[in-house]
Amino acid sequence: MTGDDWRRVIDEAAAIGVEKVQFIGGEPTLYPEFPDLVRHALGTGLSVQVYSNLYRVRLEH
């Protein structure tokens, strides 16, 4: 899915009352739009959990 697809899913989830989103699977920090998606989720009022193996965590994460 594209970053726009994920932002739409996040918006829809927030609109129906979801309170928390989790970024998991493989290594979420490797997804190019990961920081933007986390910021987007937080901006909609969602709580965010990230499950990472800490392989490539950068300062921006």
Residue pairs with C-beta under 8 A, 6 or more apart in sequence:
1 9
3 32
3 33
3 36
3 37
6 33
6 37
7 37
7 40
10 21
10 37
10 40
10 41
10 44
10 46
11 44
13 21
13 46
14 41
14 44
14 45
14 46
18 46
19 46
19 47
20 46
20 47
20 48
20 49
21 41
21 46
21 47
21 48
21 49
22 48
22 49
22 50
22 51
23 34
23 37
23 38
23 48
23 49
23 50
23 51
24 50
24 51
27 52
27 53
27 55
27 56
28 34
28 50
28 51
28 52
29 50
29 52
29 55
29 56
29 57
29 58
29 61
30 55
30 56
31 37
34 61
35 60
35 61
38 48
38 50
38 61
41 48
42 48
50 61
